[in-house]
Amino acid sequence: MLANGMATGRSSRLYKRLVEKERAAMSVEAFPFLLEKGCLITVQAPASKASKLETLHQLRPNAVGRGRKSGGT
């Protein structure tokens, strides 16, 4: 559920931040891997042609951290 709220669709927080606002990524997708005692979420955000990869790496921890603190809402 957290992965869906953070990175699924054009209305998600990560999409709005990384694609629309910063123009650092072409798209954003999240995939949850459900485990017996927890979950692993992977996020893919391919860098846009106009952005440097370093910019995307700097933005990533901020965007994911905010989603985790707010519970994905």
Secondary structure, DSSP 8 states (H G I E B T S, - for coil): -HHHHHHSSTTSHHIIIIIIIS--BS--EEEEEEETTEEEEEEE--B-TTS-HHHHHHHHHHHHHHHHHTTT-
